[in-house]
Each structure stands twice: as structure tokens, then as C-alpha cells.
Amino acid sequence: MDKNEMLFERAKALIPGGVNSPVRAFKAVGGTPRFVARAQGAYFWDANDKRYIDYIGSWGPMILGHGHPAVVEAVQKAALEGFSFGAPTEREVELAEEIVKLVPSIEMVRLVSSGTEAAMSAIRLARGATGRSKLIKFEGCYHGHADALLVKAGSGLATFGNPTSAGVPPEVVQHTLVLEYNNVAQLEEAFALHGKDLACLVIEPIAGNMNFVRASVPFMTRCRELCTQHGALLVFDEVMTGFRVALGGAQSVYAKAIPGFKPDISVMGKVIGGGMPLAAFGGPRAVMEHLAPLGPVYQAGTLSGNPVATACGLATLKEIQKPGFFDGLAAATRSLVDGLSQAAAAESVAFSADCEGGMFGFFLLPELPQNYPAVMKTDSPRFNQLFHGLLDRGIYIAPALYEAGFVSAAHTPSDLAETISAAKAVFASLNA
Ligand SMILES: *Cc1c(COP(=O)(O)O)cnc(C)c1O
């Protein structure tokens, strides 16, 4: 008796699509979602007690692996002290101090409960601080599901976007301009047309919601220059990349290539909560002081800075600051990506892959794509075959070709070797 199937049937009767977040439903790849019974280190076990090597890690937060002893201890201790107070706590101050210490562009920070909330609040802040309404986002970047961000490109640069979800009135996205990622000419044209009305440009600096696509250094350089020149704020959505691609996030990676580089507002989530509902946005004091109760931009939350979540986040951030942590994680991730590339080459499968820190992406394409339309050239039946081949062999990657993957500090060389040899067998079957 397959318990995943039984649970999915029960779930579908009560929860739309059987899931509480759409990509979990395996709609793109087909088949039955695995219901997780428990997890430890690099593994989780499904309802049938089958073990998987986990390359999702809750979509990024579990950078230490599941059930890290120091984090479990911190959470247990915090839970005994109380779940939520609706009044400030010392741990919120400690977490703010950690964030400000690790991310030089942030002088002040506000804690919230999800990446969606953080991105939505950051945009309200950018609009409130500049007194402008319009914003730029890029096709293929995800910033949570706030109405104004569920938008696809309009019919030209003079027209603004169209909603990508039912229930979002066109008027709500009329200020959102959607551009192609890594397209400098289009970016320049958009600023020439709308620069004086732009509150902000929001970007995933290394996009993890169209698999794994880096903003090129020339493109990022122009994003920064044009924002500065036109008085728009550069909003870095580092919900996925923050504390994941490097201790200082993707902005520290770009700062190495672009001297003095800083975004104006940063949005954090995922790793910052270590698996608990926690996210944040922050930036320079002059911008952050527009927030209530100091300023006129309203923003609030019953569970914001939750005491158990902040304990989990603090314990996680403490571990990832240990000497050599990111070097080890980056080397492990690199060895996985190299091993997969070699296995694909040995089986004559068109393949390209990239990684930064503990985040990676691979494509069944001969060259790394630079934007969303290029990512979508992937042959999806072939990706689905790869996904299910790996799943059968106990390797769990994202059930959609437009998602990044994550390695944790708990993945051992033998886990990575097992993954590469499973992938080699599946690659062989792809061409059979
Ligand atoms: C996950 C994600 C979000 C949304 O975060 P939630 O916690 O799921 O609301 C926003 N931006 C990026 C870049 C993300 O990866």
C-alpha cells in the first residue's frame, strides 16, 4: 500500500490540489508528491519510509541539514520560554545585530514572517521613501505573491504589465514594468522613458526561481548606475541567496566584481529563519526611518520577530559563521555540479550547470541560459524523465525545471557520489 498516494487522496479532498504551496503538487512533473515523515541531516524519509537525499532543503533554509543539534537545542529552549508575546524580545535585537554585522549595506532591519511579506513591505517602503509609484521587475524573477508582483510583461516598454494570476486587477499592476533579465539595452530604454517615476528596481541578483541564472556583471553595473542616476532604489531580493551563496549574500559576490557595489534595500528570508517562518528587509537608516512608528510607511505583524523563529535563525547564523563553513559548502556544491556535468558528458547528454556557495542549477541545455525565455527552451518531458529517474533512485531535486537546488553542510562526499552515479544511470536512459 503506497502511503504517499493515500495521503495525497486525503489531502486533495480538503486542501486545493492537496498542497499548501503549488509546486509541491508535482503538477509539472506528474506523479504523487512525497509526504515527508521525518528528516535528518541530508536526508528525509517519506510516508513509505523510503529515504531520499534532499537537494531542496525546504527550498533553501536548511543550509545545515535537517535537525542540526545546536539549532534543535536553541529551538527547544526558546519554546519552553514562550511561543509569542506581541512585545519585543532580546533575540530580535540580537538577530538584527547579526544581520547588520554580516551585510554591510544594511544599517537597520525589520523582521517579518515570510519572504512574500518582506518583498511586499520593501516595495511599499521604496515607494514611500521616494514618493514615486512605478517599479521595474524582471521576467522569471519571483518576489513572493504580493499582487503588484504577480505580473508579466506588457506589449512594449511604454505599456506596463499584465497580471499572471486571476484575482489581481489590472490597475494593481499598472505601475509594474517587466523587463528581460540581463538585457542592458532594454533596461536603458526603460529608464530613459520612466526614470523620473521609478520608485525602485527589484531583482534576484542570482535568480533562483528560473533555475539558476546570474545577472551579468555589466548588467548589474548598469542597474546600479541607472538607479543612482534617476533616484530609484535598487532592491535586492536575497530571500534565496542571502546567507546561502556567501555569508554576505549575492551582494558580497557582486561587490567583488564591482568596486563599492551596494544595493539600497535588501530582502532576506529562507536561511535567515533556519526553517522557521522568518524573513527581513533592511537598508540605510535614512530609508528605513520611513517605516512606522518612526515614519509614514505602515508595516506590522502579530508574529514578526517570533521568539522561537529568531532562536532558530540565530543558531543557524552562528553555525554558518564558523571558519571555513562557506568554503566547505561551496567546494561540496562545486564537486556535485562538476560530477553531474562529467556524468552527462559521458552519456552524451546536452547539459550545463552553475553554482555559487551552496546553491546550484543545471539545465538539459548545451549552454547556460541568460534569461527566462532561454531557460524555457528546456525539453520538459526530458526533464521530467530525469526528475523521476532520480526520485526512484532516492534523489530528491525540485519537481520543476525552473527551480534551483541546494546543498547543505550535512551532505557528505558519499551522498554526492551516490547522487552523481544515480544521475549517470538516468542520463544513460535519457538517450536510450
Ligand atoms: C522564496 C522566495 C520568496 C518568497 O518567500 P516566501 O517565504 O515563500 O514567501 C521571495 N523571493 C525570492 C527570491 C524567493 O526565493
The ligand as an ORCA input file, in Angstrom:
! r2SCAN-3c Opt
* xyz 0 1
  C      11.077     32.103     -1.710
  C      11.223     33.441     -2.277
  C      10.349     34.487     -1.959
  C       9.088     34.273     -1.149
  O       9.363     33.842      0.132
  P       8.192     33.088      0.960
  O       8.803     32.906      2.308
  O       7.929     31.817      0.211
  O       7.023     33.990      0.965
  C      10.634     35.755     -2.425
  N      11.718     35.990     -3.165
  C      12.580     35.012     -3.521
  C      13.786     35.340     -4.326
  C      12.347     33.706     -3.102
  O      13.190     32.739     -3.475
*
